[in-house]
Amino acid sequence: MKKVTILLLMIFQLPFVSQASEALTSEELIAAYPSISVDSDRAENKAVLCPFIRILERAGLFDSEHPENNSDIMVGLVNFTAKAKEFGCGILGCGSVATLVSAGQLTHPSDVYHGKAQIGHVNITNLHQARGVAHECGLTFSYGDTEVNDVTRSNTLEKLLAEADPQGRLNQNDIMKVKLAICAEQNVEISSAGEVEVGLIFKYLGGEDRGYVEYDDVVRLFNATMPKTKAINLL
């Protein structure tokens, strides 16, 4: 079974270009959406496999599109793109990704039959069914999982901590080393989507701006809490 881990996951199937306009800072986003702070009492939605999208959901951005008696959260493409941009992913990147995910879900017979896919929408709680844009050997879920797995997430973070320097910093190669180790443990060959996932984490957490990311920020991202540092410009 294929999975999508990180929102922006497939952005990197396209040539990566940092957009010129500055994105909101972490402090500004936390002030606007307190539920993504470290002391928030709103639980993360583990059915949303991508950490970035899980932050958006935890911020309450899609509450109006979440029927009380339906666990599936269908988000309109226009709304999704606008909210993703607010959190640092521009229209070129996230708009394209959301369209690919939506199309991938529409080609899954089970999703269409059970009403889990709709034209012009992304089902953020069913990302693993997005054909062509999902992948295995996730950093926060195990092989075959359809929700975030606490044990897998903890094991990944332990591996990353072991790679961090004495100041708690990680470079992109450190993250890739852990990713490859997880793929090897699952006997899964890393896909191009899995490779770009590493680049996404590094860039979103300000790695391109500073040359490194903070281990503690990876912990925050994986737990759907806003990191202290994020990319200065829109992705």
C-alpha positions in Angstrom: 0.0 0.0 0.0 1.4 3.4 -0.9 1.4 6.3 1.4 1.8 10.1 1.3 3.8 11.5 4.2 4.4 15.0 3.7 2.2 17.5 2.2 4.5 19.1 -0.1 5.7 15.7 -1.0 5.2 15.9 -4.7 6.2 19.5 -5.1 9.7 18.2 -5.5 8.7 16.0 -8.5 8.7 19.5 -10.1 11.9 21.6 -10.2 12.2 23.2 -6.8 12.0 27.0 -6.9 11.8 29.2 -3.8 9.3 31.9 -4.5 10.5 35.5 -4.0 7.8 36.7 -1.5 8.4 36.3 2.2 6.3 33.8 4.1 4.8 34.5 7.5 7.0 33.6 10.4 6.3 30.8 12.9 5.6 33.4 15.6 3.0 35.1 13.4 1.3 31.8 12.5 1.2 30.7 16.2 -0.3 34.1 17.2 -3.0 33.7 14.5 -3.6 30.0 15.3 -2.8 29.1 18.9 -3.9 25.5 18.4 -0.6 24.8 16.7 1.5 25.9 19.6 3.4 23.4 21.8 0.9 23.9 24.7 -2.2 23.4 22.6 -4.8 21.1 23.9 -6.2 20.3 20.4 -5.1 16.8 19.4 -3.5 16.1 16.1 -5.5 14.1 13.6 -3.4 11.0 13.0 -5.4 10.1 9.9 -3.7 13.0 8.1 -0.4 11.4 7.3 1.4 14.4 6.0 2.8 16.5 8.9 2.4 19.8 7.0 -1.3 19.1 6.2 -1.7 17.8 9.8 -0.6 21.3 11.1 -3.1 23.0 8.8 -5.8 20.7 10.1 -4.8 21.2 13.7 -4.9 25.0 13.1 -8.6 24.5 12.5 -8.4 25.7 8.9 -10.6 22.9 7.5 -13.1 22.6 10.4 -15.9 24.0 8.2 -15.3 21.2 5.7 -15.4 18.4 8.3 -18.9 17.0 8.8 -19.4 15.8 12.4 -20.5 12.3 11.4 -17.9 11.8 8.7 -14.2 11.0 9.4 -13.2 12.0 5.9 -12.1 15.6 5.5 -12.8 16.8 1.9 -11.0 20.2 1.3 -11.7 22.2 -1.9 -8.6 22.8 -4.0 -9.0 26.5 -3.9 -9.3 26.6 -0.1 -6.5 24.2 0.4 -4.1 26.1 -1.9 -4.9 29.4 -0.1 -4.3 28.0 3.4 -1.1 26.2 2.3 0.2 29.5 1.0 -0.5 31.2 4.3 1.7 28.6 6.0 4.5 28.9 3.5 3.8 26.8 0.5 3.0 28.9 -2.6 0.4 28.4 -5.2 2.8 27.0 -7.8 3.9 24.3 -5.5 1.0 23.3 -3.3 -1.7 24.1 -5.9 0.0 21.7 -8.3 0.5 19.1 -5.6 -3.1 19.3 -4.4 -4.4 18.9 -8.0 -2.2 15.8 -8.5 -3.4 14.3 -5.2 -7.0 15.0 -6.1 -6.6 13.4 -9.5 -4.8 10.4 -7.9 -7.7 9.8 -5.5 -10.2 10.0 -8.3 -8.5 7.1 -10.1 -8.8 4.8 -7.1 -12.0 2.7 -7.6 -12.5 2.1 -3.9 -12.4 5.8 -3.1 -14.9 6.7 -5.8 -17.2 3.9 -4.9 -17.2 4.8 -1.2 -17.5 8.5 -1.8 -14.0 9.3 -0.5 -13.0 11.2 -3.6 -14.7 14.2 -5.2 -13.8 16.3 -8.2 -12.1 19.6 -7.2 -11.4 18.3 -3.6 -8.5 16.7 -1.7 -9.4 14.1 0.9 -6.7 14.9 3.5 -7.6 11.8 5.6 -7.2 9.5 2.7 -3.8 10.6 1.2 -2.5 7.0 1.1 -5.0 6.3 -1.8 -3.6 9.0 -4.0 -2.3 7.0 -7.0 1.0 8.3 -8.4 1.8 10.6 -5.5 2.0 8.2 -2.5 5.0 6.3 -1.2 6.2 3.8 1.4 8.9 3.7 4.1 7.4 6.7 5.9 9.1 8.6 8.7 6.0 8.7 10.9 4.1 5.5 9.9 5.1 1.9 9.2 4.6 -0.2 6.2 0.9 -0.7 5.5 -0.3 1.9 8.1 -3.0 4.4 7.3 -2.5 6.6 10.3 0.5 8.1 12.1 2.2 5.4 14.2 3.6 6.7 17.5 6.2 3.9 17.7 7.5 4.5 14.2 7.6 8.3 14.8 9.5 7.8 18.0 12.0 5.4 16.4 12.6 7.8 13.6 13.2 10.7 16.0 15.7 8.6 18.0 17.6 7.8 14.8 17.7 11.5 13.9 18.8 12.5 17.3 21.7 10.1 17.0 22.8 11.9 13.8 22.5 15.4 15.2 25.6 17.3 16.1 26.3 18.5 19.7 24.2 21.6 19.0 21.2 19.6 18.0 21.6 20.4 14.3 20.9 18.2 11.3 22.0 18.6 7.6 20.2 17.2 4.7 22.5 14.2 4.4 21.7 13.3 8.1 18.0 13.2 7.3 18.5 11.2 4.2 20.7 8.6 6.0 17.8 8.0 8.4 15.3 7.8 5.6 17.4 5.2 3.8 17.8 3.2 7.0 14.1 3.0 7.5 13.5 2.0 3.8 16.1 -0.8 4.3 14.4 -2.0 7.5 11.1 -2.2 5.6 12.8 -3.9 2.6 11.5 -1.1 0.4 13.4 0.7 -2.3 13.2 4.4 -1.8 11.1 6.2 -4.4 11.7 9.6 -6.0 8.8 10.9 -3.8 10.6 9.6 -0.7 13.8 11.3 -1.7 12.1 14.7 -2.3 10.4 14.3 1.1 13.8 14.7 2.7 14.5 17.9 0.7 11.1 19.2 1.7 11.7 18.8 5.4 15.1 20.4 5.2 13.8 23.4 3.2 10.6 24.0 5.1 12.5 24.1 8.4 14.9 26.8 7.1 17.7 24.5 6.0 18.2 26.3 2.8 18.4 29.6 4.6 20.8 28.5 7.4 22.5 25.3 6.0 21.0 23.2 8.8 17.8 22.5 10.7 17.2 22.1 14.4 16.4 18.6 15.6 13.8 20.0 17.9 12.0 21.6 14.9 11.8 18.2 13.3 10.2 16.9 16.4 7.7 19.8 16.3 6.9 19.2 12.7 6.4 15.5 13.1 4.0 16.2 16.0 1.9 18.7 14.0 3.2 21.6 16.1 4.6 24.8 14.4 8.4 24.7 14.4 10.3 27.6 15.8 12.1 28.2 12.5 10.7 27.9 9.0 11.7 28.9 5.5 11.9 32.7 5.0 10.4 32.6 1.5 7.4 30.7 0.1 8.2 27.2 -1.1 
